[in-house]
Amino acid sequence: MLSAGLHIGSQTAIDLISRRCRTRRPVTKNDNKEYPMRKPELAAAVADKTGLSRDKASEVITAFTDQISAAAARGEDTTLIGFGTFNIRSREARDGRNPQTGATIRIPASKTVGFKAGKALKDSIR
């Protein structure tokens, strides 16, 4: 890598390498965090806020997500005023392309769950 006639101090070489690595890394919205909040961290936060044990808080979160899933399976929307609405969205059938072969394929109609943030949630992130 370095020619015999060129001498670069070790700190300069490290700076050059780290600068090159930094420029290749894509910038993401969560750069200030190690990782996004997951269920164990959410359960710990709920436990701290409510005085419940972490196990009970985890059970509450599981019951909450189970009820939203059950409502979605029945085709019902779930609205939490101020937080947002979980709703069922239909996707129509459409034509697509196989990226490997370029062949046209038919993508069937499907349903998915969407989330629309409520006013209080939107205002809290501004």
MITIDO-447932 format. One record per residue: residue in three letters; x, y negated, z of N, C-alpha, C, O, CB in turn. Coordinates in Angstrom, 3 decimals. Glycine has a CB too. Example, Ala and Ser with C-alpha at 12.3 -4.5 7.8 and 13.67 -1.06 7.14 Angstrom:
<rs>
rest; n_u; n_v; n_w; ca_u; ca_v; ca_w; c_u; c_v; c_w; o_u; o_v; o_w; cb_u; cb_v; cb_w
ala; 13.190; 5.690; 7.800; 12.300; 4.500; 7.800; 13.200; 3.300; 7.800; 14.236; 3.319; 8.465; 11.308; 4.473; 9.046
ser; 12.850; 2.250; 7.080; 13.670; 1.060; 7.140; 12.900; -0.030; 7.870; 13.409; -1.138; 8.039; 14.084; 0.598; 5.725
</rs>
This chain:
<rs>
rest; n_u; n_v; n_w; ca_u; ca_v; ca_w; c_u; c_v; c_w; o_u; o_v; o_w; cb_u; cb_v; cb_w
met; 0.808; 1.182; 0.000; 0.000; 0.000; 0.000; 0.856; -1.254; 0.000; 0.666; -2.122; -0.851; -0.922; 0.006; 1.180
leu; 1.793; -1.373; 0.929; 2.674; -2.529; 0.977; 3.944; -2.213; 0.206; 4.506; -1.127; 0.350; 2.998; -2.926; 2.440
ser; 4.394; -3.145; -0.604; 5.625; -2.914; -1.352; 6.822; -3.097; -0.419; 6.697; -3.694; 0.651; 5.723; -3.874; -2.574
ala; 7.991; -2.576; -0.834; 9.188; -2.627; 0.001; 9.682; -4.058; 0.193; 10.306; -4.350; 1.214; 10.292; -1.776; -0.611
gly; 9.424; -4.952; -0.751; 9.922; -6.316; -0.651; 9.014; -7.255; 0.125; 9.375; -8.410; 0.349; 10.133; -6.860; -2.007
leu; 7.843; -6.784; 0.538; 6.888; -7.648; 1.218; 6.737; -7.173; 2.654; 6.468; -5.997; 2.897; 5.515; -7.655; 0.487
his; 6.906; -8.070; 3.592; 6.746; -7.717; 4.990; 5.599; -8.527; 5.576; 5.591; -9.757; 5.521; 8.055; -7.956; 5.779
ile; 4.641; -7.816; 6.133; 3.517; -8.459; 6.796; 3.527; -7.975; 8.230; 3.680; -6.782; 8.495; 2.150; -8.144; 6.084
gly; 3.362; -8.905; 9.149; 3.313; -8.533; 10.560; 2.125; -7.621; 10.829; 1.138; -7.650; 10.094; 3.237; -9.784; 11.447
ser; 2.215; -6.814; 11.876; 1.161; -5.843; 12.163; -0.173; -6.528; 12.454; -1.218; -6.027; 12.040; 1.562; -4.966; 13.345
gln; -0.159; -7.654; 13.149; -1.402; -8.349; 13.441; -2.048; -8.882; 12.165; -3.271; -8.847; 12.036; -1.152; -9.489; 14.421
thr; -1.256; -9.367; 11.234; -1.790; -9.854; 9.963; -2.426; -8.712; 9.185; -3.492; -8.885; 8.593; -0.683; -10.520; 9.125
ala; -1.784; -7.545; 9.179; -2.334; -6.387; 8.479; -3.662; -5.970; 9.101; -4.608; -5.642; 8.385; -1.339; -5.214; 8.509
ile; -3.737; -5.981; 10.429; -4.985; -5.621; 11.099; -6.072; -6.629; 10.768; -7.218; -6.250; 10.527; -4.782; -5.536; 12.619
asp; -5.719; -7.918; 10.753; -6.694; -8.949; 10.408; -7.220; -8.760; 8.990; -8.415; -8.922; 8.741; -6.074; -10.337; 10.555
leu; -6.331; -8.418; 8.061; -6.753; -8.217; 6.678; -7.684; -7.018; 6.555; -8.681; -7.068; 5.833; -5.536; -8.031; 5.772
ile; -7.356; -5.944; 7.261; -8.187; -4.742; 7.202; -9.548; -5.015; 7.825; -10.575; -4.657; 7.250; -7.497; -3.562; 7.916
ser; -9.565; -5.645; 8.994; -10.842; -5.894; 9.645; -11.686; -6.878; 8.838; -12.910; -6.745; 8.801; -10.621; -6.424; 11.060
arg; -11.062; -7.861; 8.192; -11.810; -8.800; 7.362; -12.440; -8.062; 6.181; -13.584; -8.331; 5.816; -10.892; -9.942; 6.862
arg; -11.690; -7.132; 5.586; -12.217; -6.378; 4.459; -13.390; -5.503; 4.917; -14.391; -5.398; 4.208; -11.107; -5.513; 3.819
cys; -13.278; -4.880; 6.081; -14.366; -4.049; 6.592; -15.598; -4.878; 6.911; -16.721; -4.440; 6.660; -13.916; -3.292; 7.832
arg; -15.404; -6.071; 7.462; -16.541; -6.928; 7.794; -17.288; -7.377; 6.550; -18.514; -7.486; 6.572; -16.075; -8.141; 8.580
thr; -16.580; -7.636; 5.481; -17.264; -8.130; 4.291; -18.059; -7.038; 3.596; -18.999; -7.341; 2.862; -16.265; -8.728; 3.327
arg; -17.707; -5.778; 3.805; -18.426; -4.688; 3.159; -19.679; -4.285; 3.921; -20.583; -3.683; 3.342; -17.522; -3.495; 3.006
arg; -19.749; -4.601; 5.190; -20.873; -4.201; 6.019; -22.071; -5.097; 5.727; -21.956; -6.321; 5.784; -20.498; -4.259; 7.515
pro; -23.220; -4.498; 5.415; -24.396; -5.335; 5.143; -24.901; -5.992; 6.429; -24.817; -5.407; 7.509; -25.523; -4.494; 4.499
val; -25.408; -7.174; 6.304; -25.952; -7.902; 7.434; -27.400; -7.479; 7.621; -28.164; -7.439; 6.656; -25.837; -9.438; 7.226
thr; -27.787; -7.161; 8.854; -29.154; -6.761; 9.149; -29.765; -7.706; 10.161; -29.073; -8.511; 10.785; -29.202; -5.322; 9.665
lys; -31.087; -7.592; 10.314; -31.785; -8.457; 11.259; -31.428; -8.112; 12.703; -31.507; -8.979; 13.574; -33.292; -8.351; 11.056
asn; -31.037; -6.869; 12.975; -30.777; -6.430; 14.343; -29.297; -6.454; 14.693; -28.858; -5.661; 15.526; -31.320; -5.041; 14.547
asp; -28.511; -7.344; 14.079; -27.088; -7.383; 14.371; -26.781; -7.744; 15.813; -25.712; -7.400; 16.317; -26.417; -8.354; 13.465
asn; -27.690; -8.426; 16.484; -27.427; -8.809; 17.855; -27.781; -7.703; 18.841; -27.577; -7.884; 20.041; -28.191; -10.059; 18.193
lys; -28.299; -6.568; 18.388; -28.663; -5.451; 19.240; -27.828; -4.238; 18.873; -27.363; -4.101; 17.741; -30.161; -5.135; 19.121
glu; -27.645; -3.357; 19.853; -26.983; -2.094; 19.551; -27.917; -1.181; 18.771; -27.494; -0.525; 17.819; -26.516; -1.405; 20.840
tyr; -29.195; -1.135; 19.172; -30.190; -0.310; 18.500; -31.569; -0.861; 18.842; -31.714; -1.589; 19.825; -30.061; 1.195; 18.916
pro; -32.581; -0.528; 18.049; -33.927; -1.015; 18.358; -34.490; -0.298; 19.591; -34.031; 0.787; 19.947; -34.866; -0.814; 17.146
met; -35.474; -0.906; 20.229; -36.101; -0.293; 21.395; -36.845; 0.960; 20.968; -37.614; 0.946; 20.007; -37.058; -1.283; 22.096
arg; -36.605; 2.048; 21.698; -37.282; 3.308; 21.447; -38.196; 3.611; 22.627; -38.289; 2.823; 23.568; -36.261; 4.459; 21.219
lys; -38.865; 4.749; 22.572; -39.836; 5.088; 23.604; -39.225; 5.127; 25.009; -39.852; 4.598; 25.927; -40.463; 6.422; 23.286
pro; -38.050; 5.715; 25.241; -37.505; 5.718; 26.610; -37.244; 4.315; 27.157; -37.484; 4.048; 28.334; -36.216; 6.512; 26.647
glu; -36.756; 3.428; 26.303; -36.518; 2.054; 26.750; -37.841; 1.326; 27.004; -37.948; 0.546; 27.950; -35.682; 1.287; 25.707
leu; -38.834; 1.577; 26.171; -40.143; 0.976; 26.370; -40.767; 1.489; 27.670; -41.345; 0.710; 28.428; -41.064; 1.277; 25.171
ala; -40.653; 2.783; 27.929; -41.193; 3.361; 29.164; -40.507; 2.756; 30.387; -41.162; 2.473; 31.390; -41.024; 4.895; 29.164
ala; -39.197; 2.559; 30.307; -38.467; 1.953; 31.424; -38.934; 0.520; 31.654; -39.093; 0.097; 32.799; -36.948; 1.980; 31.158
ala; -39.156; -0.234; 30.570; -39.617; -1.621; 30.696; -41.020; -1.673; 31.290; -41.302; -2.518; 32.139; -39.597; -2.324; 29.326
val; -41.905; -0.773; 30.850; -43.267; -0.724; 31.393; -43.222; -0.329; 32.865; -43.955; -0.889; 33.680; -44.148; 0.273; 30.592
ala; -42.371; 0.627; 33.208; -42.240; 1.054; 34.604; -41.765; -0.095; 35.485; -42.286; -0.288; 36.584; -41.268; 2.237; 34.713
asp; -40.792; -0.851; 35.022; -40.293; -1.992; 35.790; -41.370; -3.059; 35.966; -41.484; -3.658; 37.035; -39.066; -2.598; 35.105
lys; -42.154; -3.293; 34.928; -43.168; -4.351; 34.955; -44.369; -3.969; 35.822; -44.951; -4.831; 36.482; -43.634; -4.665; 33.537
thr; -44.749; -2.677; 35.828; -45.976; -2.256; 36.503; -45.758; -1.564; 37.839; -46.699; -1.423; 38.621; -46.734; -1.350; 35.615
gly; -44.536; -1.133; 38.113; -44.284; -0.403; 39.348; -44.548; 1.089; 39.219; -44.439; 1.821; 40.203; -45.129; -0.966; 40.451
leu; -44.893; 1.553; 38.022; -45.075; 2.989; 37.793; -43.714; 3.667; 37.698; -42.689; 3.013; 37.505; -45.903; 3.245; 36.503
ser; -43.723; 4.989; 37.838; -42.484; 5.720; 37.585; -42.258; 5.776; 36.081; -43.181; 5.542; 35.301; -42.534; 7.158; 38.200
arg; -41.043; 6.085; 35.678; -40.759; 6.171; 34.233; -41.551; 7.292; 33.585; -41.994; 7.160; 32.444; -39.259; 6.387; 33.987
asp; -41.733; 8.401; 34.304; -42.509; 9.511; 33.750; -43.962; 9.111; 33.531; -44.543; 9.428; 32.494; -42.434; 10.729; 34.676
lys; -44.556; 8.412; 34.507; -45.942; 7.964; 34.356; -46.061; 6.941; 33.231; -47.016; 6.981; 32.456; -46.462; 7.365; 35.675
ala; -45.100; 6.027; 33.135; -45.118; 5.038; 32.054; -45.012; 5.726; 30.702; -45.672; 5.321; 29.744; -43.972; 4.024; 32.225
ser; -44.191; 6.758; 30.619; -44.059; 7.517; 29.370; -45.376; 8.214; 29.029; -45.761; 8.275; 27.862; -42.915; 8.555; 29.480
glu; -46.071; 8.743; 30.049; -47.372; 9.374; 29.822; -48.386; 8.352; 29.312; -49.182; 8.660; 28.426; -47.884; 10.032; 31.117
val; -48.363; 7.146; 29.862; -49.279; 6.095; 29.426; -49.011; 5.742; 27.957; -49.946; 5.591; 27.171; -49.133; 4.836; 30.324
ile; -47.740; 5.613; 27.597; -47.392; 5.283; 26.210; -47.824; 6.401; 25.272; -48.336; 6.140; 24.184; -45.879; 5.031; 26.073
thr; -47.616; 7.653; 25.696; -48.033; 8.799; 24.881; -49.551; 8.817; 24.709; -50.046; 9.065; 23.610; -47.556; 10.119; 25.520
ala; -50.293; 8.557; 25.786; -51.758; 8.516; 25.699; -52.203; 7.395; 24.767; -53.138; 7.572; 23.985; -52.383; 8.325; 27.098
phe; -51.542; 6.249; 24.845; -51.864; 5.110; 23.990; -51.666; 5.475; 22.514; -52.560; 5.262; 21.696; -50.993; 3.889; 24.365
thr; -50.505; 6.019; 22.181; -50.231; 6.359; 20.777; -51.126; 7.505; 20.300; -51.511; 7.541; 19.132; -48.750; 6.742; 20.597
asp; -51.461; 8.442; 21.196; -52.368; 9.527; 20.821; -53.756; 8.991; 20.472; -54.385; 9.464; 19.525; -52.470; 10.551; 21.957
gln; -54.234; 8.011; 21.233; -55.559; 7.446; 20.970; -55.589; 6.659; 19.664; -56.575; 6.716; 18.929; -55.987; 6.547; 22.126
ile; -54.527; 5.930; 19.372; -54.452; 5.211; 18.096; -54.396; 6.198; 16.936; -55.032; 5.981; 15.905; -53.220; 4.277; 18.064
ser; -53.637; 7.285; 17.098; -53.553; 8.317; 16.060; -54.904; 8.995; 15.849; -55.299; 9.251; 14.711; -52.492; 9.365; 16.431
ala; -55.611; 9.285; 16.935; -56.923; 9.933; 16.834; -57.923; 9.016; 16.132; -58.711; 9.475; 15.304; -57.447; 10.318; 18.235
ala; -57.894; 7.730; 16.457; -58.794; 6.777; 15.792; -58.466; 6.689; 14.305; -59.369; 6.626; 13.471; -58.692; 5.377; 16.446
ala; -57.182; 6.685; 13.973; -56.779; 6.637; 12.555; -57.238; 7.896; 11.830; -57.678; 7.821; 10.683; -55.242; 6.478; 12.423
ala; -57.140; 9.055; 12.485; -57.577; 10.309; 11.863; -59.076; 10.289; 11.589; -59.545; 10.897; 10.627; -57.222; 11.506; 12.757
arg; -59.836; 9.579; 12.449; -61.284; 9.446; 12.232; -61.618; 8.354; 11.230; -62.781; 8.191; 10.862; -61.986; 9.159; 13.546
gly; -60.616; 7.601; 10.782; -60.836; 6.533; 9.820; -61.219; 5.217; 10.459; -61.702; 4.315; 9.775; -61.890; 6.934; 8.858
glu; -61.009; 5.089; 11.773; -61.380; 3.884; 12.502; -60.185; 2.956; 12.672; -59.045; 3.408; 12.786; -61.963; 4.246; 13.863
asp; -60.456; 1.659; 12.689; -59.426; 0.670; 12.989; -59.306; 0.518; 14.505; -60.275; 0.749; 15.229; -59.752; -0.698; 12.319
thr; -58.143; 0.138; 14.981; -57.929; -0.145; 16.397; -57.425; -1.568; 16.505; -56.382; -1.908; 15.947; -56.923; 0.867; 17.048
thr; -58.173; -2.412; 17.233; -57.803; -3.810; 17.380; -57.458; -4.102; 18.828; -58.241; -3.809; 19.732; -58.933; -4.730; 16.899
leu; -56.299; -4.671; 19.045; -55.869; -5.141; 20.355; -55.789; -6.653; 20.238; -54.836; -7.185; 19.669; -54.483; -4.499; 20.805
ile; -56.777; -7.341; 20.770; -56.892; -8.785; 20.590; -55.620; -9.471; 21.080; -55.159; -9.236; 22.197; -58.131; -9.336; 21.340
gly; -55.069; -10.315; 20.231; -53.838; -11.029; 20.532; -52.589; -10.288; 20.090; -51.562; -10.911; 19.825; -53.759; -11.299; 21.993
phe; -52.663; -8.956; 20.006; -51.497; -8.176; 19.600; -51.551; -7.826; 18.128; -50.625; -8.138; 17.379; -51.391; -6.909; 20.428
gly; -52.644; -7.169; 17.699; -52.754; -6.827; 16.288; -53.780; -5.744; 16.028; -54.477; -5.292; 16.936; -51.422; -6.391; 15.763
thr; -53.860; -5.336; 14.765; -54.830; -4.341; 14.330; -54.130; -3.243; 13.540; -53.370; -3.507; 12.608; -55.939; -4.995; 13.482
phe; -54.406; -2.003; 13.939; -53.966; -0.832; 13.175; -55.140; -0.449; 12.294; -56.238; -0.218; 12.802; -53.511; 0.374; 14.116
asn; -54.936; -0.376; 10.989; -56.041; -0.048; 10.096; -55.613; 0.962; 9.041; -54.424; 1.152; 8.783; -56.577; -1.310; 9.427
ile; -56.610; 1.605; 8.438; -56.371; 2.591; 7.393; -56.343; 1.874; 6.059; -57.238; 1.086; 5.751; -57.453; 3.708; 7.405
arg; -55.323; 2.144; 5.274; -55.212; 1.558; 3.936; -55.177; 2.677; 2.906; -54.511; 3.696; 3.090; -53.945; 0.659; 3.818
ser; -55.905; 2.465; 1.823; -55.942; 3.458; 0.747; -55.023; 3.020; -0.382; -55.006; 1.852; -0.771; -57.388; 3.657; 0.225
arg; -54.273; 3.958; -0.893; -53.438; 3.721; -2.078; -54.045; 4.496; -3.239; -54.341; 5.685; -3.116; -51.940; 4.151; -1.829
glu; -54.225; 3.830; -4.344; -54.778; 4.499; -5.520; -53.698; 5.330; -6.204; -52.504; 5.101; -6.012; -55.372; 3.471; -6.507
ala; -54.136; 6.290; -7.000; -53.203; 7.097; -7.778; -52.495; 6.202; -8.787; -53.084; 5.252; -9.302; -53.936; 8.267; -8.495
arg; -51.241; 6.504; -9.065; -50.478; 5.668; -9.997; -49.404; 6.511; -10.668; -49.089; 7.619; -10.234; -49.841; 4.451; -9.266
asp; -48.854; 5.952; -11.740; -47.754; 6.612; -12.437; -46.437; 6.118; -11.876; -46.294; 4.934; -11.570; -47.827; 6.358; -13.960
gly; -45.476; 7.013; -11.739; -44.151; 6.664; -11.261; -43.112; 7.359; -12.110; -43.449; 8.050; -13.071; -43.982; 7.035; -9.784
arg; -41.849; 7.181; -11.761; -40.760; 7.821; -12.507; -39.855; 8.586; -11.565; -39.546; 8.132; -10.463; -39.946; 6.779; -13.292
asn; -39.438; 9.752; -12.019; -38.442; 10.518; -11.298; -37.103; 9.822; -11.529; -36.671; 9.723; -12.677; -38.410; 12.027; -11.766
pro; -36.422; 9.330; -10.476; -35.193; 8.571; -10.681; -34.045; 9.401; -11.262; -33.131; 8.852; -11.877; -34.760; 7.970; -9.383
gln; -34.090; 10.723; -11.066; -33.015; 11.564; -11.590; -33.164; 11.846; -13.075; -32.187; 11.819; -13.823; -32.964; 12.864; -10.834
thr; -34.402; 12.121; -13.499; -34.605; 12.516; -14.895; -35.246; 11.419; -15.736; -35.158; 11.439; -16.964; -35.460; 13.757; -14.956
gly; -35.888; 10.465; -15.076; -36.578; 9.414; -15.813; -37.951; 9.843; -16.296; -38.647; 9.073; -16.956; -35.748; 8.980; -16.985
ala; -38.349; 11.076; -15.969; -39.645; 11.583; -16.415; -40.773; 10.885; -15.667; -40.640; 10.557; -14.488; -39.731; 13.105; -16.212
thr; -41.876; 10.664; -16.358; -43.048; 10.059; -15.748; -43.775; 11.110; -14.915; -43.990; 12.235; -15.367; -43.987; 9.458; -16.826
ile; -44.150; 10.735; -13.694; -44.893; 11.646; -12.825; -46.132; 10.926; -12.314; -46.169; 9.696; -12.263; -44.010; 12.146; -11.637
arg; -47.137; 11.692; -11.941; -48.372; 11.138; -11.403; -48.298; 11.202; -9.883; -48.133; 12.281; -9.314; -49.624; 11.905; -11.942
ile; -48.418; 10.056; -9.226; -48.410; 9.987; -7.769; -49.873; 9.974; -7.326; -50.629; 9.084; -7.718; -47.620; 8.709; -7.239
pro; -50.276; 10.948; -6.517; -51.688; 11.038; -6.150; -52.110; 9.932; -5.188; -51.274; 9.297; -4.546; -51.974; 12.388; -5.529
ala; -53.415; 9.715; -5.101; -53.963; 8.742; -4.154; -53.673; 9.222; -2.740; -53.601; 10.424; -2.486; -55.497; 8.543; -4.370
ser; -53.506; 8.279; -1.824; -53.220; 8.644; -0.436; -53.730; 7.563; 0.505; -54.116; 6.472; 0.086; -51.707; 8.867; -0.229
lys; -53.719; 7.898; 1.776; -54.088; 6.943; 2.812; -52.887; 6.759; 3.724; -52.083; 7.673; 3.904; -55.343; 7.420; 3.616
thr; -52.776; 5.566; 4.299; -51.689; 5.273; 5.226; -52.221; 4.347; 6.308; -53.313; 3.794; 6.180; -50.470; 4.635; 4.490
val; -51.455; 4.183; 7.363; -51.841; 3.277; 8.440; -51.055; 1.988; 8.278; -49.841; 2.003; 8.072; -51.591; 3.915; 9.844
gly; -51.758; 0.886; 8.373; -51.124; -0.422; 8.310; -51.258; -1.136; 9.644; -52.071; -0.758; 10.488; -51.736; -1.267; 7.186
phe; -50.457; -2.164; 9.823; -50.533; -2.975; 11.046; -50.509; -4.436; 10.645; -49.661; -4.869; 9.866; -49.358; -2.646; 12.032
lys; -51.448; -5.186; 11.186; -51.480; -6.624; 10.960; -51.330; -7.292; 12.318; -52.153; -7.091; 13.211; -52.805; -7.074; 10.236
ala; -50.283; -8.082; 12.469; -50.012; -8.735; 13.746; -51.067; -9.775; 14.064; -51.557; -10.472; 13.176; -48.635; -9.380; 13.732
gly; -51.417; -9.873; 15.354; -52.369; -10.867; 15.817; -51.701; -12.216; 16.037; -50.476; -12.328; 15.990; -53.036; -10.398; 17.097
lys; -52.502; -13.224; 16.276; -51.995; -14.583; 16.421; -51.006; -14.722; 17.577; -49.959; -15.350; 17.418; -53.144; -15.537; 16.621
ala; -51.321; -14.149; 18.731; -50.439; -14.271; 19.901; -49.073; -13.620; 19.619; -48.040; -14.155; 20.019; -51.101; -13.615; 21.150
leu; -49.069; -12.475; 18.936; -47.813; -11.813; 18.596; -47.008; -12.652; 17.609; -45.797; -12.811; 17.761; -48.081; -10.421; 18.013
lys; -47.685; -13.184; 16.604; -46.998; -14.030; 15.632; -46.387; -15.262; 16.306; -45.255; -15.650; 16.019; -47.969; -14.461; 14.522
asp; -47.171; -15.870; 17.217; -46.677; -17.059; 17.906; -45.502; -16.754; 18.829; -44.648; -17.614; 19.046; -47.794; -17.694; 18.700
ser; -45.449; -15.543; 19.372; -44.378; -15.202; 20.307; -43.030; -15.004; 19.626; -41.993; -15.070; 20.286; -44.741; -13.956; 21.061
ile; -43.025; -14.764; 18.323; -41.751; -14.541; 17.639; -41.256; -15.768; 16.882; -40.230; -15.697; 16.205; -41.883; -13.387; 16.684
arg; -41.944; -16.862; 16.981; -41.525; -18.077; 16.292; -40.447; -18.773; 17.053; -39.966; -19.822; 16.623; -42.688; -19.009; 16.082
</rs>
